[in-house]
Amino acid sequence: MLSNPSQLILRNSELFESKNVLLLNFESDLLAKELLHSAKQVTALALDFNHYQQLASHESASLSVYFGHNLPVEAKFDAVILFYPKSKSLAPYLINLAGLHLKSGGELFVVGENKGGVRSIAKQLPDYFDSASKLDNARHCLLFGTELINTAPAIKLEDWVSQYTLSTPQGEITICNLVGVFSEKRLDEGTKLLLEHLPALHGKVLDFGCGAGIISAAMLKLQPTLDIDCVDINAMALASCRLTLAANGMTANVYPSDGIGQAQGVFDGIISNPPFHDGLQSTTNIAAQFVQDSAKKLKPSGKWRIVANRHLPYSELIAKQFKTVNVIAENNKYKVYSNS
Ligand SMILES: C[S@@+](CC[C@H](N)C(=O)[O-])C[C@H]1O[C@@H](n2cnc3c(N)ncnc32)[C@H](O)[C@@H]1O
């Protein structure tokens, strides 16, 4: 089943006839494969690891699939199809990336949900693109088109980072937060409460949904010998986390995972401010799955600690997996849950 934006692209597939096309920030479906009925060659870059995994097994001589915050090849394309991101602040970065990978005069198509911010694309286009025109409107989505008229500037990640210093109970750390990553300008209140109640840790620790790496940097500040795995589904988050660690002279294993499915090994500690959004939708499914799976990834004496919005129904889930629920701290918005 194709997503609504993908359906809108597919009904305009004649636009991509015999072209070498880049799909940027594609969705969780097989549009890239469908497009091969008209396009000559499709390359697809996912910023979401789940979306990458959906498509990766369909790679072929005419379909290349990548995950990351940029394309690891220097290719130029006849057309780029950009899926307007859920996080509006990521849009200018993706537009720049699209410009870099277009041939001179190449076409940019931007598709997105009516409600998602794509409406204002004309105002968001930099001067290396021509003005945008609306090409289609269906399935609650809009499709715009424009052309590259000048050379797009090279991307320096530093230009897309908010860097700030944070005082934590573990000491002062520097945070590097790329556009579109959680807690872009300031520390999340839930993360703050969790940092105030971190357990004493040792050995191998998992930071699930690491975002910009705030929790890992704080843990390493206090205990530099911890062996931390930082996982996240989002490529910009993983890039941010690497920048944060480097800015503090710290090291950890940073890699993509959808849930904790790809987390490697078993852990002496699992620490998280788990997600409660999937795209624009609020959901407890990801955190519920995480609670269930993390019980299996924790050593018998391991420490497990998460923070969650106090109105979300985690107590029962946690009790089911860990036999006991300890709320070790709370305020009017959040609770910190622990297995011991
Ligand atoms: C609430 S934020 C916490 C970020 C960071 N740990 C902090 O405290 O600032 C949750 C993070 O989980 C990530 N995430 C969302 N869904 C995920 C999934 N299915 N698997 C792994 N990470 C996910 C998001 O990209 C986001 O960075």
Ligand as a Chemical Component Dictionary entry (heavy atoms), coordinates in Angstrom:
data_LIG
# 
_chem_comp.id                   LIG 
_chem_comp.type                 NON-POLYMER 
_chem_comp.pdbx_formal_charge   0 
_chem_comp.three_letter_code    LIG 
# 
loop_
_chem_comp_atom.comp_id 
_chem_comp_atom.atom_id 
_chem_comp_atom.alt_atom_id 
_chem_comp_atom.type_symbol 
_chem_comp_atom.charge 
_chem_comp_atom.model_Cartn_x 
_chem_comp_atom.model_Cartn_y 
_chem_comp_atom.model_Cartn_z 
_chem_comp_atom.pdbx_ordinal 
LIG C1  C1  C 0  11.886 11.751 23.029 1  
LIG S1  S1  S 1  13.211 11.715 21.889 2  
LIG C2  C2  C 0  14.604 11.574 22.991 3  
LIG C3  C3  C 0  15.905 12.045 22.396 4  
LIG C4  C4  C 0  17.079 12.109 23.373 5  
LIG N1  N1  N 0  17.330 10.840 23.989 6  
LIG C5  C5  C 0  16.821 13.172 24.419 7  
LIG O1  O1  O 0  16.469 12.781 25.551 8  
LIG O2  O2  O -1 16.936 14.364 24.109 9  
LIG C6  C6  C 0  13.033 10.117 21.189 10 
LIG C7  C7  C 0  14.011 9.709  20.090 11 
LIG O3  O3  O 0  13.597 8.406  19.633 12 
LIG C8  C8  C 0  13.805 8.323  18.240 13 
LIG N2  N2  N 0  12.899 7.284  17.705 14 
LIG C9  C9  C 0  11.618 7.424  17.283 15 
LIG N3  N3  N 0  11.128 6.250  16.880 16 
LIG C10 C10 C 0  12.112 5.332  17.054 17 
LIG C11 C11 C 0  12.210 3.945  16.801 18 
LIG N4  N4  N 0  11.183 3.235  16.299 19 
LIG N5  N5  N 0  13.385 3.311  17.064 20 
LIG C12 C12 C 0  14.445 4.016  17.552 21 
LIG N6  N6  N 0  14.408 5.344  17.820 22 
LIG C13 C13 C 0  13.254 5.991  17.572 23 
LIG C14 C14 C 0  13.526 9.714  17.716 24 
LIG O4  O4  O 0  14.186 9.919  16.468 25 
LIG C15 C15 C 0  14.066 10.588 18.853 26 
LIG O5  O5  O 0  15.402 10.965 18.623 27 
# 
loop_
_chem_comp_bond.comp_id 
_chem_comp_bond.atom_id_1 
_chem_comp_bond.atom_id_2 
_chem_comp_bond.value_order 
_chem_comp_bond.pdbx_ordinal 
LIG C1  S1  SING 1  
LIG S1  C2  SING 2  
LIG S1  C6  SING 3  
LIG C2  C3  SING 4  
LIG C3  C4  SING 5  
LIG C4  N1  SING 6  
LIG C4  C5  SING 7  
LIG C5  O1  DOUB 8  
LIG C5  O2  SING 9  
LIG C6  C7  SING 10 
LIG C7  O3  SING 11 
LIG C7  C15 SING 12 
LIG O3  C8  SING 13 
LIG C8  N2  SING 14 
LIG C8  C14 SING 15 
LIG N2  C9  SING 16 
LIG N2  C13 SING 17 
LIG C9  N3  DOUB 18 
LIG N3  C10 SING 19 
LIG C10 C11 SING 20 
LIG C10 C13 DOUB 21 
LIG C11 N4  SING 22 
LIG C11 N5  DOUB 23 
LIG N5  C12 SING 24 
LIG C12 N6  DOUB 25 
LIG N6  C13 SING 26 
LIG C14 O4  SING 27 
LIG C14 C15 SING 28 
LIG C15 O5  SING 29 
# 
